[in-house]
Amino acid sequence: MQLSNRLGTLTKYVPQGSRVIDVGTDHAYVPIYLMKNNITISCMATDINKGPLIKAKQNITKYHIPNIKLKQTSGLQGITEEDGNVIMISGMGGYLIIDILKAAMSVVKAANRLILQPQQDIDEVRKFLHANHFKIITEDFAKDDNKYYTILVVEKGEEVYSKTYEYVYGKCLIEKKLPLFKEWLIKKQDKLEEIKKHLNENQGVQAEERVKELEAEITEIREVIACLN
Ligand SMILES: C[S@@+](CC[C@H](N)C(=O)[O-])C[C@H]1O[C@@H](n2cnc3c(N)ncnc32)[C@H](O)[C@@H]1O
């Protein structure tokens, strides 16, 4: 089975022989892939909705991987540390990921690793992790259908970033200097420049304020791009 670049990148960070809890599994492609390739010794796939779990069950049957446990639950409710030692939460908003982690801190703290892929508000997730005694051991970046995704690999530990932009863009990603990450930054910079140009052409008092914010954002993004050269 062929995973998308995003899902494939998530699986790269699952340690051999681990036991994964995939929260919000939807199709269960990740647990199926992990079990089929003997990367994990067990998988628990959860989802809040019944529909995805029906789909997950069909895929588990289709790929002949019967030993994936399925559970309908919100986040990590009803999950214990016996269910796994690696927690994966992908394809959800950053604030939802934070809420899921907050609501089950004892299970989260017992895990060896968290693999998180927030769709938005990634800076808030990074800040939450640091404030709750986790460190980001690495980050990765993936692209599917012209969309870009950030993957955070997290373990227990103490860490603080000194610069705001390290929370916004990811200190590990900046240090890794990935060409794909640079591609995304340049596209983002071009998009911000375009919005600024449009606002300048339709100048009003409110637009003036927004133009200033955009200029600050563009300056910051330029600094980050310069770090990658
Ligand atoms: C966009 S899909 C992502 C699926 C998969 N994790 C991925 O990365 O491709 C989000 C899934 O999370 C489930 N979900 C949303 N809120 C949830 C919650 N609080 N607890 C568990 N699952 C949730 C949805 O039902 C949906 O199946």
The ligand as an SDF file (V2000), in Angstrom:
LIG
                    3D

 27 29  0  0  0  0  0  0  0  0999 V2000
   -8.9060   15.0030    8.5590 C   0  0  0  0  0  0  0  0  0  0  0  0
   -9.0810   13.4940    9.3760 S   0  0  0  0  0  0  0  0  0  0  0  0
   -7.4020   13.0110    9.5790 C   0  0  0  0  0  0  0  0  0  0  0  0
   -7.2490   11.5330    9.4820 C   0  0  0  0  0  0  0  0  0  0  0  0
   -5.8460   10.9920    9.6560 C   0  0  0  0  0  0  0  0  0  0  0  0
   -5.3780   11.1300   11.0060 N   0  0  0  0  0  0  0  0  0  0  0  0
   -4.9010   11.6460    8.6880 C   0  0  0  0  0  0  0  0  0  0  0  0
   -3.9740   12.3240    9.1270 O   0  0  0  0  0  0  0  0  0  0  0  0
   -5.0910   11.4810    7.4720 O   0  0  0  0  0  0  0  0  0  0  0  0
   -9.5770   13.8840   11.0060 C   0  0  0  0  0  0  0  0  0  0  0  0
  -10.2000   12.7060   11.7390 C   0  0  0  0  0  0  0  0  0  0  0  0
  -10.2360   13.0360   13.1150 O   0  0  0  0  0  0  0  0  0  0  0  0
  -11.4860   12.6410   13.6560 C   0  0  0  0  0  0  0  0  0  0  0  0
  -11.6950   13.4740   14.8500 N   0  0  0  0  0  0  0  0  0  0  0  0
  -12.0810   14.7660   14.9180 C   0  0  0  0  0  0  0  0  0  0  0  0
  -12.1280   15.1750   16.1980 N   0  0  0  0  0  0  0  0  0  0  0  0
  -11.7310   14.1260   16.9490 C   0  0  0  0  0  0  0  0  0  0  0  0
  -11.5880   13.9060   18.3520 C   0  0  0  0  0  0  0  0  0  0  0  0
  -11.8330   14.8680   19.2380 N   0  0  0  0  0  0  0  0  0  0  0  0
  -11.1880   12.6960   18.7770 N   0  0  0  0  0  0  0  0  0  0  0  0
  -10.9210   11.6990   17.8900 C   0  0  0  0  0  0  0  0  0  0  0  0
  -11.0690   11.8470   16.5610 N   0  0  0  0  0  0  0  0  0  0  0  0
  -11.4550   13.0400   16.0980 C   0  0  0  0  0  0  0  0  0  0  0  0
  -12.4680   12.8470   12.5230 C   0  0  0  0  0  0  0  0  0  0  0  0
  -13.6190   12.0620   12.6820 O   0  0  0  0  0  0  0  0  0  0  0  0
  -11.6270   12.4350   11.3020 C   0  0  0  0  0  0  0  0  0  0  0  0
  -11.7830   11.0720   11.0240 O   0  0  0  0  0  0  0  0  0  0  0  0
  1  2  1  0
  2  3  1  0
  2 10  1  0
  3  4  1  0
  4  5  1  0
  5  6  1  0
  5  7  1  0
  7  8  2  0
  7  9  1  0
 10 11  1  0
 11 12  1  0
 11 26  1  0
 12 13  1  0
 13 14  1  0
 13 24  1  0
 14 15  1  0
 14 23  1  0
 15 16  2  0
 16 17  1  0
 17 18  1  0
 17 23  2  0
 18 19  1  0
 18 20  2  0
 20 21  1  0
 21 22  2  0
 22 23  1  0
 24 25  1  0
 24 26  1  0
 26 27  1  0
M  CHG  2   2   1   9  -1
M  END
$$$$
